[in-house]
Amino acid sequence: MGNLNFLYSRDLPHRAKLVYLYLYDRKNKDNVTWPGINTIARDLSLSRSTVKRAIRDLEQADLVKKEARCRTNGSATSNLYTLISEA
């Protein structure tokens, strides 16, 4: 996943491209990252709802897989995002 040129030619809203680049910049060697919605929104100067829409766009484009995570006490924590490489 070293080349992001595929992203620029995709028919995606600019919010989705921006959030994808943010997630890409923070992924580990397994293409996984877990920033919170508030963190993404703050860092990108976007609203929470815009970030949520962007992530939904990326899921629909099969570029990101989102998994909900819970703490040991059952409360929600940040989602886990797996970036799916472009073939």
N, C-alpha and C positions, 0 to 999 in steps of 0.2 A: 504494500500500500504506500509506496514511496511517491507516486505520481498522482497529483490531484487534478490533472487536466480534465478528467472525465466529469468532475463536478461542475466545471464552468460551462460545459455544453448541455448539461441537464436542464430540463424545463422545470425549474424549482423557483419558488419565491425567494427573494434576496434574504429574507429572515432565515430560511432553511439553510441556505448556503453558509451564512454567517455562523449559525449554531453548529453546523457540521464541522467547519474549520475550528471552532472553539473546542469541540469534543475531540477532534483529531489531534489538536495540539496537546491535549491532556491524557491521551490514551497510554496504556502500558503496552508491553511487548505482545500481549494477547489481544490487542485492539479493544480493550475494555477500559471504561472510565466511569466515574460515579459522582460528578458534581451535582449539587442540589439546584433546583429550579431558581431559587433566590440568588444563589451565587452566579449562575449563568446570566440571569437578568441584570444583576448589579454590574458584573464585569463587562457586559456588552451594552449597557445603558438601554435595555429593552424592558418592557413590562413582563410580568410573569405570564400573562395570557399570550403574549406574542411568542415567548419561548415555548410554551406548551403547544401552540399551533405549529411552530417550526419543527418540533420533535414529531408531532403527528404527520407533518409533511414528509419528514425523513423516513418514518416508519412505512408510510404508504408507498414511498419510492424504493423500498427495500434497501435502504442505505444504513439504517440503524435498527437494532432490535432492543426494545426497552423491557426491563424486568423490574417489577416492584420488589423492594427488599424490606424486611422487618428486623427490628432489634430483638434480642432474646426475650424482652418483656412484652413483645407483640406490637409495639408501636411502630409506625412507619418511619423509615429513614430514606435517604436519597435513592433514586432509581439507579440501576446498573444499565449502562448503555454499551452495547457491543457494536462496533463499526463493521459493516459488511463491505468487504473489498469488491470493487467493480471488476467484473471479468473482462 
